[in-house]
Amino acid sequence: MTPAAPERGEPPAPVTPPEASGGVAVAVLPGGGDPPLKSFIAIGLGQVVSLLGTGLSQFAVGVWLYQQTQSISQYALMTLCYMLPALLISPLAGALVDRWDRRWVMISSDSVAALGTLVMAALFAGGALRPWHLYLIVSVSSLARAFQAPAFAAAMTSLVPSRMLGRANGLMQLGEAASHVLAPVSAGALISTLGLWAVLLADFGTFLVALVPLLLLRIPAPVPSAREQRTEGSRWDELTLGLRYISGRDGLMGLLILFAFLNVTLALVEVLVPAFILKSSDAATLGRVSSIAALGMVCGSLLMMVWGGPRRRVMGIFGFGAVMALGLVVAGARPSMPLIMAGGFCFFFCVPLISSCNQALWQAKVAQDVQGRVFAARSVVSYATIPVAYGLAGPLADDLFEPLLAPGGALSGGVGRLIGVGEGRGIALLFILMGLLCLGGLLAAFLHPRVRRVELELPDPPGGAGVDRA
């Protein structure tokens, strides 16, 4: 695999690597002889295994909860418990991540999550597990995730050369995609043969796999910057620095707004796809569509891990974002299952490519010592739109769009002639409109010069991920 060409403003490679501890001799990415990069590979692979375990337990616990309560509202409440605590505590978590040793933040966060999983397994084995136990444990795990996610994203920039950030993020996206593919099948098999406790113990085991390299390896500390020194000692500045850092850079703020909007589309698709398929087909077809979509994510992640993305990552966001939006339009264009599968594959193929390009861009352009706060603020803003989308999905589909394209509906004689009339076609129209709105949002961002030229105009910060190594 040939390393991507250095971006404008990056020093040429190779240069002497900074002091870092030796690591496990694993050569998965180019440059595997660099000790910090070897450390990332070991730590990253551990996190990928942990992602698979988390996917197993999330699927299994969701199935158990629905079987016990027969309530979609109870399931939605558990989803809220998984998201809301992390969003609320993220500003504080980001500030502490920048103050504390990021390796120990990850060790502590993974340990808390592992302990919660072990408690669930023990309660289930003793016949004492109740829904409220899940809500409490999932909320605590959400708090741990609020610390772990920015700590790991910031730690990557201490371990991975700038030109390889795209590939490194592709590896993590591959773990996420593999979780979507393998978790339902594996968890279903374990539940049917051994029970929920076996899934939870398997998840606990994956936490141990993730902890081993964190305990054995070292993550270099970031170098304090002038900005960090100016805010030291002010609690309010500590909590708000991330948002002020972003708002002071028009290009980053534009990207943040764009992704907040794109996340609405992703959330709507996630919620509405099951209803979209089941309104006109059966559960087996839904399974095939879901598998095709997950395969798209795996292929996109593999491509990113091998290729590393375009030289200008922001152009990758625009280009793959446009293809993703068109995939949504294609999926809704006609009541044809092959067309829906093709559109779904295209849509989810682009998701890891866009996410990896975006993450690598932020890692390269934000100073290491403030990344915890900046990444936490970014998460709060971009993910805050997801619960809004969850809340709007049902009313938009059932009360507005589905009646419009029902037989005799207001649009059945016009738009209906183009995309079809009947069950699910209102959701199809919503998908088409969301795809077109995404294209409009991407075009608006592209036409904004600060966003389009963000990598050219923002310098690689001192001590940031722009420092390249062999």
Backbone torsions as a table, in degrees:
resi	resn	phi	psi	omega
1	MET	NA	126.8	-177.2
2	THR	-87.0	128.7	179.2
3	PRO	-59.8	144.5	178.2
4	ALA	-65.2	148.3	179.5
5	ALA	-63.5	142.5	-179.5
6	PRO	-64.8	143.2	179.0
7	GLU	-76.9	163.5	177.7
8	ARG	-58.8	133.1	180.0
9	GLY	93.9	-8.7	178.8
10	GLU	-90.7	141.7	175.1
11	PRO	-69.0	148.5	179.6
12	PRO	-68.5	149.5	175.4
13	ALA	-97.3	152.6	2.1
14	PRO	-93.8	159.9	167.9
15	VAL	-131.5	168.1	-177.1
16	THR	-68.7	127.5	179.9
17	PRO	-66.9	144.4	176.0
18	PRO	-66.8	167.5	-179.6
19	GLU	-60.6	131.5	176.5
20	ALA	-158.8	155.3	-179.0
21	SER	-72.3	153.7	174.2
22	GLY	-68.1	159.5	-177.0
23	GLY	-135.3	-172.6	177.1
24	VAL	-67.8	134.3	-175.1
25	ALA	-78.5	78.1	178.9
26	VAL	-118.2	123.5	-177.3
27	ALA	-112.7	76.2	178.6
28	VAL	-91.7	-42.9	177.4
29	LEU	-100.4	156.6	174.2
30	PRO	-57.9	148.9	-179.3
31	GLY	82.2	19.5	-176.5
32	GLY	-62.2	-12.2	177.7
33	GLY	-77.3	-11.5	178.5
34	ASP	-75.8	119.2	-176.2
35	PRO	-54.3	-46.5	177.7
36	PRO	-59.4	-38.3	-180.0
37	LEU	-67.6	-38.7	176.2
38	LYS	-62.1	-37.7	177.2
39	SER	-63.3	-42.0	178.8
40	PHE	-62.2	-42.7	-178.5
41	ILE	-59.1	-45.0	-180.0
42	ALA	-65.8	-46.1	-179.5
43	ILE	-67.2	-42.9	-178.7
44	GLY	-63.3	-41.7	178.2
45	LEU	-64.7	-36.4	175.3
46	GLY	-62.5	-40.0	178.5
47	GLN	-68.5	-34.8	176.8
48	VAL	-62.4	-44.8	177.5
49	VAL	-61.0	-40.5	179.0
50	SER	-64.3	-37.5	176.7
51	LEU	-60.3	-40.9	178.3
52	LEU	-62.2	-43.1	178.4
53	GLY	-64.5	-40.5	178.2
54	THR	-62.9	-40.9	177.1
55	GLY	-61.8	-39.8	177.3
56	LEU	-58.8	-51.4	-174.1
57	SER	-71.0	-36.8	178.7
58	GLN	-61.3	-45.2	179.4
59	PHE	-63.9	-47.9	-175.8
60	ALA	-66.1	-42.2	-180.0
61	VAL	-66.0	-38.2	176.7
62	GLY	-62.4	-42.7	177.2
63	VAL	-62.3	-46.3	-179.6
64	TRP	-60.7	-44.6	-178.2
65	LEU	-62.2	-43.9	-179.1
66	TYR	-67.5	-38.1	178.7
67	GLN	-64.6	-34.4	-178.8
68	GLN	-77.4	-35.7	-171.5
69	THR	-108.8	-22.8	-173.8
70	GLN	52.7	34.1	-174.9
71	SER	-127.5	120.4	174.0
72	ILE	-67.3	-34.3	-179.9
73	SER	-62.4	-39.7	178.1
74	GLN	-64.2	-39.8	177.9
75	TYR	-65.6	-42.3	178.7
76	ALA	-62.8	-35.9	178.6
77	LEU	-63.7	-40.3	177.7
78	MET	-64.5	-39.3	176.5
79	THR	-61.4	-40.7	178.0
80	LEU	-64.0	-40.2	177.7
81	CYS	-63.3	-28.8	179.6
82	TYR	-75.3	-29.8	-174.3
83	MET	-99.0	-46.3	-166.7
84	LEU	-64.1	-47.6	-179.6
85	PRO	-57.6	-39.8	179.3
86	ALA	-63.0	-42.0	179.4
87	LEU	-64.0	-42.1	-175.3
88	LEU	-68.9	-35.3	-174.3
89	ILE	-96.3	-4.9	-174.1
90	SER	-55.5	-43.8	179.4
91	PRO	-58.2	-44.5	177.5
92	LEU	-66.0	-42.0	-179.9
93	ALA	-60.8	-43.5	179.5
94	GLY	-61.0	-41.4	179.0
95	ALA	-63.8	-41.4	-179.6
96	LEU	-71.2	-35.6	177.6
97	VAL	-58.9	-38.3	179.4
98	ASP	-74.1	-18.5	179.9
99	ARG	-92.5	-32.9	-173.5
100	TRP	-97.0	166.8	173.6
101	ASP	-66.7	117.4	-173.2
102	ARG	-64.9	-30.2	177.3
103	ARG	-63.3	-43.9	-178.9
104	TRP	-74.1	-26.7	172.9
105	VAL	-62.6	-45.4	179.6
106	MET	-65.6	-42.2	178.6
107	ILE	-60.4	-45.8	-178.9
108	SER	-65.8	-43.4	-178.6
109	SER	-64.1	-46.1	178.8
110	ASP	-63.4	-35.7	-179.5
111	SER	-67.3	-41.2	178.6
112	VAL	-62.9	-45.9	179.3
113	ALA	-63.0	-41.0	179.2
114	ALA	-63.8	-41.0	179.3
115	LEU	-63.1	-40.4	177.6
116	GLY	-61.2	-42.1	177.7
117	THR	-63.2	-40.6	179.6
118	LEU	-65.8	-38.0	177.3
119	VAL	-63.7	-43.3	177.3
120	MET	-59.6	-44.4	-179.8
121	ALA	-61.7	-41.7	-179.8
122	ALA	-66.4	-42.0	178.6
123	LEU	-63.2	-41.7	179.7
124	PHE	-66.3	-44.2	-179.4
125	ALA	-61.1	-32.1	179.3
126	GLY	-88.6	3.0	179.7
127	GLY	71.9	19.0	-175.3
128	ALA	-109.0	1.1	-176.1
129	LEU	-69.7	129.6	178.8
130	ARG	-127.5	158.8	-180.0
131	PRO	-54.2	-39.1	-177.8
132	TRP	-66.2	-27.9	173.7
133	HIS	-61.3	-42.7	179.9
134	LEU	-62.2	-44.7	-178.7
135	TYR	-60.0	-42.8	-178.8
136	LEU	-67.3	-48.0	-176.7
137	ILE	-66.9	-41.1	178.7
138	VAL	-64.1	-36.6	178.1
139	SER	-64.7	-43.0	177.8
140	VAL	-63.9	-41.3	177.2
141	SER	-63.1	-35.4	177.3
142	SER	-63.3	-41.7	177.1
143	LEU	-61.8	-41.3	178.1
144	ALA	-63.4	-39.9	180.0
145	ARG	-64.8	-30.8	178.2
146	ALA	-61.9	-28.3	176.3
147	PHE	-88.2	-40.9	-173.1
148	GLN	-66.9	-43.0	-173.5
149	ALA	-62.9	-52.4	178.6
150	PRO	-67.9	-30.0	178.8
151	ALA	-65.1	-43.4	-179.6
152	PHE	-70.3	-41.9	178.5
153	ALA	-60.7	-40.5	179.2
154	ALA	-72.7	-36.6	179.7
155	ALA	-64.0	-32.5	179.9
156	MET	-56.8	-37.5	-176.4
157	THR	-71.9	-17.8	174.7
158	SER	-83.7	-14.5	-172.0
159	LEU	-115.7	-23.2	-171.5
160	VAL	-115.7	129.2	174.9
161	PRO	-59.3	150.5	-176.3
162	SER	-55.8	-41.8	-175.1
163	ARG	-69.0	-14.3	-179.4
164	MET	-106.6	4.0	-178.0
165	LEU	-62.1	-36.6	178.5
166	GLY	-60.9	-44.2	179.6
167	ARG	-67.3	-40.1	179.6
168	ALA	-62.8	-43.4	177.7
169	ASN	-68.3	-31.4	174.5
170	GLY	-61.7	-38.6	176.5
171	LEU	-60.2	-44.0	-179.5
172	MET	-68.7	-37.1	176.1
173	GLN	-64.8	-33.0	177.2
174	LEU	-63.8	-39.9	176.5
175	GLY	-61.8	-41.0	178.2
176	GLU	-64.3	-45.6	-178.9
177	ALA	-65.5	-43.5	179.7
178	ALA	-61.6	-33.6	177.5
179	SER	-62.5	-41.3	178.9
180	HIS	-65.6	-33.9	-178.1
181	VAL	-78.3	-48.2	-169.9
182	LEU	-88.4	-30.5	-172.9
183	ALA	-59.8	-50.0	-177.5
184	PRO	-60.5	-43.6	-178.3
185	VAL	-67.5	-48.0	-177.0
186	SER	-67.2	-44.3	-179.5
187	ALA	-64.9	-40.9	178.7
188	GLY	-60.7	-41.9	179.3
189	ALA	-65.7	-42.2	-179.0
190	LEU	-67.6	-40.2	179.6
191	ILE	-63.3	-44.2	-175.7
192	SER	-70.3	-26.6	-176.9
193	THR	-100.4	-42.7	-173.9
194	LEU	-116.0	-24.3	-179.9
195	GLY	106.3	172.6	-176.8
196	LEU	-60.2	-36.8	-176.7
197	TRP	-58.8	-33.9	-179.1
198	ALA	-67.1	-39.8	177.6
199	VAL	-63.5	-44.8	-178.5
200	LEU	-65.0	-39.3	177.1
201	LEU	-67.2	-35.7	176.0
202	ALA	-63.2	-41.5	177.0
203	ASP	-62.8	-42.4	177.5
204	PHE	-59.6	-40.1	178.0
205	GLY	-62.7	-36.6	179.3
206	THR	-69.1	-30.6	174.2
207	PHE	-62.8	-40.7	178.8
208	LEU	-62.9	-40.0	177.4
209	VAL	-60.4	-40.6	-179.9
210	ALA	-70.0	-30.8	-176.4
211	LEU	-74.9	-31.7	-174.2
212	VAL	-57.6	-54.2	179.6
213	PRO	-64.9	-31.1	177.6
214	LEU	-65.0	-35.0	179.0
215	LEU	-75.4	-28.6	-174.0
216	LEU	-93.1	-25.6	-172.2
217	LEU	-109.8	167.8	-175.9
218	ARG	-118.7	143.1	174.6
219	ILE	-112.7	119.0	-178.9
220	PRO	-57.5	141.0	178.8
221	ALA	-76.2	146.4	177.5
222	PRO	-71.6	153.5	177.6
223	VAL	-85.6	127.2	180.0
224	PRO	-60.8	138.4	178.9
225	SER	-102.9	170.9	179.2
226	ALA	-61.9	-38.8	180.0
227	ARG	-62.2	-43.3	179.7
228	GLU	-61.7	-42.6	-178.0
229	GLN	-66.5	-33.7	179.6
230	ARG	-68.8	-30.6	-176.2
231	THR	-93.7	-5.8	-176.7
232	GLU	-63.1	133.3	176.2
233	GLY	98.1	-13.7	179.4
234	SER	-104.2	113.1	-177.0
235	ARG	-65.6	-41.7	-179.6
236	TRP	-64.3	-43.3	178.0
237	ASP	-62.3	-36.1	178.4
238	GLU	-60.1	-43.0	-175.5
239	LEU	-76.4	-28.2	-174.8
240	THR	-104.4	-3.7	-176.4
241	LEU	-57.5	-41.8	-177.1
242	GLY	-56.5	-49.3	-178.9
243	LEU	-68.1	-37.9	178.6
244	ARG	-67.8	-35.8	177.4
245	TYR	-61.1	-45.0	-179.0
246	ILE	-69.5	-45.4	-176.5
247	SER	-65.8	-22.5	177.3
248	GLY	-81.6	0.1	179.6
249	ARG	-129.9	101.7	-171.8
250	ASP	-57.9	-35.6	-179.0
251	GLY	-64.8	-45.3	178.6
252	LEU	-67.5	-39.4	178.4
253	MET	-63.0	-40.6	177.7
254	GLY	-62.5	-41.8	177.0
255	LEU	-63.9	-39.4	179.7
256	LEU	-62.6	-44.3	178.6
257	ILE	-64.0	-41.6	179.4
258	LEU	-60.0	-45.2	-177.3
259	PHE	-73.0	-30.1	173.6
260	ALA	-61.3	-38.3	178.6
261	PHE	-71.6	-44.0	179.5
262	LEU	-62.7	-32.5	179.2
263	ASN	-66.4	-28.8	174.3
264	VAL	-61.6	-44.9	179.2
265	THR	-62.0	-46.1	-179.6
266	LEU	-61.0	-42.1	-178.9
267	ALA	-66.3	-42.7	178.5
268	LEU	-61.7	-42.5	179.0
269	VAL	-62.8	-44.8	-179.1
270	GLU	-58.7	-42.3	-177.1
271	VAL	-75.7	-38.4	-168.9
272	LEU	-92.2	-18.0	-178.3
273	VAL	-57.6	-46.5	179.0
274	PRO	-57.0	-45.3	179.1
275	ALA	-66.2	-38.7	-179.9
276	PHE	-58.4	-43.5	-179.2
277	ILE	-77.1	-45.7	-173.2
278	LEU	-70.6	-21.7	177.8
279	LYS	-66.7	-24.8	-177.9
280	SER	-125.1	-0.8	-178.1
281	SER	-147.2	-156.6	-174.9
282	ASP	-122.9	179.1	-176.6
283	ALA	-64.1	-34.6	179.3
284	ALA	-62.8	-40.7	177.8
285	THR	-65.7	-40.5	176.6
286	LEU	-58.8	-41.3	178.2
287	GLY	-61.8	-40.4	179.2
288	ARG	-66.5	-42.8	179.1
289	VAL	-62.6	-43.6	179.3
290	SER	-62.9	-39.0	179.0
291	SER	-66.1	-41.2	178.2
292	ILE	-63.4	-42.1	178.9
293	ALA	-63.9	-43.9	179.0
294	ALA	-64.4	-36.9	176.3
295	LEU	-62.3	-38.5	175.6
296	GLY	-59.2	-42.7	178.0
297	MET	-62.8	-41.7	179.6
298	VAL	-63.2	-45.4	-179.0
299	CYS	-63.6	-42.8	178.0
300	GLY	-62.8	-40.1	178.9
301	SER	-66.3	-42.7	178.2
302	LEU	-62.4	-42.1	178.0
303	LEU	-60.2	-43.9	-179.5
304	MET	-65.8	-38.2	-178.8
305	MET	-67.5	-35.6	-179.3
306	VAL	-81.0	-41.9	-172.8
307	TRP	-87.1	-44.6	-177.6
308	GLY	91.8	-5.7	178.1
309	GLY	91.0	171.5	-178.8
310	PRO	-70.9	162.4	-179.5
311	ARG	-59.3	-44.0	174.6
312	ARG	-100.3	106.1	-172.6
313	ARG	-64.5	-31.7	179.9
314	VAL	-62.8	-32.2	176.8
315	MET	-70.0	-30.4	172.9
316	GLY	-64.2	-39.4	177.3
317	ILE	-61.5	-47.6	-179.4
318	PHE	-65.3	-46.6	-175.5
319	GLY	-66.6	-52.8	-179.6
320	PHE	-70.3	-28.7	175.3
321	GLY	-63.0	-40.3	178.7
322	ALA	-65.8	-41.5	178.6
323	VAL	-64.7	-40.3	177.8
324	MET	-59.9	-45.3	179.6
325	ALA	-63.2	-40.9	178.7
326	LEU	-65.6	-34.9	175.8
327	GLY	-60.3	-37.7	178.0
328	LEU	-67.3	-39.0	177.4
329	VAL	-63.9	-44.1	179.8
330	VAL	-61.6	-42.4	-178.1
331	ALA	-61.7	-30.3	-178.7
332	GLY	-96.5	-4.2	-169.1
333	ALA	-65.9	-41.5	-177.0
334	ARG	-143.0	153.9	176.1
335	PRO	-77.0	63.6	-178.1
336	SER	-124.6	120.0	-177.1
337	MET	-63.5	-40.8	175.0
338	PRO	-59.6	-37.6	178.7
339	LEU	-67.9	-40.3	177.8
340	ILE	-63.3	-42.7	179.3
341	MET	-64.8	-41.0	179.2
342	ALA	-63.9	-44.3	178.5
343	GLY	-64.7	-39.7	178.4
344	GLY	-65.1	-42.4	177.2
345	PHE	-60.4	-46.3	-179.1
346	CYS	-61.3	-45.6	-178.8
347	PHE	-59.4	-53.5	-174.3
348	PHE	-78.3	-19.9	172.5
349	PHE	-62.1	-36.5	-175.6
350	CYS	-81.2	-23.3	-174.9
351	VAL	-57.2	-52.4	-179.9
352	PRO	-66.4	-30.3	178.2
353	LEU	-66.6	-44.2	178.6
354	ILE	-65.3	-47.2	-178.1
355	SER	-61.4	-42.0	-178.8
356	SER	-67.5	-42.7	177.8
357	CYS	-61.1	-43.3	-178.7
358	ASN	-65.7	-46.4	-178.4
359	GLN	-63.5	-43.7	-179.6
360	ALA	-63.7	-37.8	179.5
361	LEU	-62.9	-47.1	-179.9
362	TRP	-65.1	-39.8	-179.9
363	GLN	-63.6	-32.8	-177.8
364	ALA	-80.8	-23.4	-171.8
365	LYS	-110.2	-1.1	179.0
366	VAL	-114.0	132.0	-179.8
367	ALA	-58.9	140.2	-173.9
368	GLN	-57.6	-39.1	-171.4
369	ASP	-76.7	-5.0	175.2
370	VAL	-119.8	6.2	-175.4
371	GLN	-64.2	-34.1	178.4
372	GLY	-58.1	-47.2	-179.0
373	ARG	-71.1	-40.8	-179.2
374	VAL	-66.6	-46.0	-179.2
375	PHE	-66.3	-35.0	177.3
376	ALA	-66.0	-44.0	178.2
377	ALA	-63.0	-39.5	178.2
378	ARG	-61.9	-41.9	179.8
379	SER	-63.9	-43.0	-178.7
380	VAL	-59.2	-47.1	-176.1
381	VAL	-71.0	-48.1	-173.4
382	SER	-72.8	-34.1	-178.1
383	TYR	-88.7	-13.3	179.5
384	ALA	-64.2	-21.5	-179.6
385	THR	-78.4	-16.8	-175.5
386	ILE	-66.9	-48.4	176.7
387	PRO	-59.4	-32.5	177.0
388	VAL	-62.2	-43.9	179.2
389	ALA	-64.6	-41.4	177.1
390	TYR	-58.0	-42.4	-178.9
391	GLY	-69.5	-31.4	-177.4
392	LEU	-84.8	-21.7	-171.7
393	ALA	-56.2	-51.9	-177.0
394	GLY	-61.7	-54.3	178.8
395	PRO	-59.5	-40.5	179.8
396	LEU	-62.5	-44.7	-176.4
397	ALA	-74.4	-53.5	-171.4
398	ASP	-77.5	-37.6	-172.4
399	ASP	-96.8	-20.4	-176.0
400	LEU	-116.6	-64.0	-169.1
401	PHE	-76.9	-41.5	-179.9
402	GLU	-60.4	-45.6	176.9
403	PRO	-61.9	-30.7	-178.9
404	LEU	-62.7	-33.6	-176.8
405	LEU	-114.5	19.5	169.1
406	ALA	-74.5	158.3	176.4
407	PRO	-53.3	123.6	-177.5
408	GLY	85.1	1.6	-180.0
409	GLY	-69.6	169.2	-173.7
410	ALA	-60.2	-30.7	-177.4
411	LEU	-108.0	5.5	-175.8
412	SER	-64.3	-29.5	-179.0
413	GLY	-88.9	-11.3	-179.8
414	GLY	-111.1	-84.4	178.3
415	VAL	-59.3	-34.2	-178.7
416	GLY	-58.9	-31.6	178.3
417	ARG	-67.7	-24.7	-178.3
418	LEU	-88.9	-42.9	-172.5
419	ILE	-113.8	-4.0	177.6
420	GLY	101.4	160.9	-177.8
421	VAL	-126.6	144.4	176.4
422	GLY	127.9	-167.0	-177.5
423	GLU	-58.6	129.0	176.3
424	GLY	87.5	-13.4	-176.1
425	ARG	-75.9	-25.0	173.7
426	GLY	-66.0	-41.6	175.8
427	ILE	-64.3	-37.2	177.0
428	ALA	-59.7	-42.7	177.9
429	LEU	-63.1	-39.8	177.2
430	LEU	-61.8	-41.8	177.4
431	PHE	-60.7	-44.6	-179.9
432	ILE	-61.1	-45.5	-179.6
433	LEU	-65.2	-39.2	177.7
434	MET	-64.9	-38.0	176.5
435	GLY	-62.9	-43.1	178.8
436	LEU	-67.1	-38.2	176.8
437	LEU	-64.8	-38.2	176.2
438	CYS	-61.7	-44.0	177.1
439	LEU	-59.5	-41.0	177.8
440	GLY	-64.0	-41.8	178.4
441	GLY	-65.0	-41.3	177.8
442	LEU	-64.4	-40.2	178.5
443	LEU	-64.6	-42.5	178.7
444	ALA	-61.4	-42.0	178.4
445	ALA	-66.1	-39.8	179.9
446	PHE	-63.9	-37.8	-178.7
447	LEU	-74.7	-14.4	176.2
448	HIS	-80.3	114.4	-173.4
449	PRO	-62.3	-33.0	-179.2
450	ARG	-67.6	-33.8	178.6
451	VAL	-76.3	-46.8	-177.3
452	ARG	-62.4	-33.0	-176.7
453	ARG	-107.0	21.5	-173.4
454	VAL	-57.7	-39.3	-178.6
455	GLU	-73.7	-27.0	179.7
456	LEU	-82.2	-32.5	-174.0
457	GLU	-92.7	-28.9	177.7
458	LEU	-89.4	121.2	-180.0
459	PRO	-74.4	157.1	171.3
460	ASP	-67.9	121.5	-175.1
461	PRO	-69.4	152.4	174.9
462	PRO	-59.2	130.6	-179.9
463	GLY	76.5	9.2	-177.6
464	GLY	-90.9	-173.1	-177.2
465	ALA	-72.8	-8.0	178.3
466	GLY	-68.7	-13.5	177.7
467	VAL	-70.1	118.7	-176.1
468	ASP	-97.8	153.7	175.7
469	ARG	-130.1	173.9	-179.6
470	ALA	-63.3	NA	NA
